[in-house]
Amino acid sequence: MCAFSHLGPEMPAAPRQVLCDAQRLVVKVGSSLVTDEGRGLDVAAVANWAHEIAALRQRGREVLLVSSGAVAEGMKRLGWSRRPHAMQQLQAAAAVGQMGLAQVYESEFRRHGMQTAQILLTHDDLADRTRYLNARSTLTTLLALGVVPVINENDTVVTDEIKVGDNDTLGALVANLIEADVLLILTDQAGLHTADPRIDPQARLLHRVRAGDPALESAAGGAGSPLGKGGMLTKVLAARRAASGGAHTVVASGREPGVLRRLVEGEELGTLFVADTPKLAARKQWIADQLQLRGALVLDSGAVVALLRDGKSLLPVGVRMVQGDFARGDVVACVDADTQEVARGLINYAASDARRIIGRASGEIASILGFVEEPELIHRSNLVLRG
Ligand code: GLU
């Protein structure tokens, strides 16, 4: 009996509906697809994805692209047939190849009248809360402008200690960062099978699984392609990570014609990894789990009502006092006049700046501080109500 047979009955009745409903999608494309197995940038493939993503945007969906292929394309351009082991050589290849990636995405999206933006991230950018907030606001601003962010790891500067390491994981981190509904991992395989289909002819494609199922790891064993970093195991782990933020993941073949359109129309392509935790609950849990409170804001009664009853963000005007010393991105408590905690959240301003803008209208922030991070002290998506 298949180890996954228990996955069937507990699943939602129409699990693919989550893809039809998805508003914000992260699409990750692997090195072998982008570079046609290392032969060089596959312009036709990029043109197809650009065409599909343009169509998704027209239907009001927001799409971010995480693209691998910098090292593979750099190797091709430098005439190297084997992936080097030396870090400096990999970094040099990534720097060369990233130029090609940026160029091909820019020109293929331009054909659809769309702007692209290159975003190179390191693990630190996502682990450090200040930079986390910066990356998040930049990406959401780009999406609001209708721009397609094209994201890769900043391979040229990362070291072993600080690198994410593979773009499946990076895709999951980005999905969590911007609260995506789904992560679509396009690869050179049809999805997750019960065993490695290259070895076991009996292996069968799993259409849907629970992202958190520990049995998935054994099915996913085995290395990926020699070009990229991620095998099926990194995809399973990435799906689990994305699920911790409430996003569902699909692993599907990027060579399937019209793959993105067909997926968001609910067609049963590839493997769907269903997230157990609803998105909002997952994010709130993440904020609530940030153990160290770095300070507190004493709210006036109007702000308490705005937060608790109206589900609003916290504006500087509703805060009477700032306690403690904290940086942008730290977690602070919001307390009422009786020092009862009513909420906690990630604050947009350091304590010294917050002290200068409390009690003032958001429109005055620029003239008081000389810069504006955000009009809110704490945005409602970064706020967890207590009790
Ligand atoms: N960032 C690497 C590149 O662009 C890819 C990492 C991966 O294959 O997951 O070459």
Residues whose N, C-alpha, C, O or C-beta is under 5 A from the ligand:
A	BS01	LIG	S31 S67 S68 G69 A70 V71 A72 N152 E153 D155 G165 D166 N167 D168 G228 K229 G230
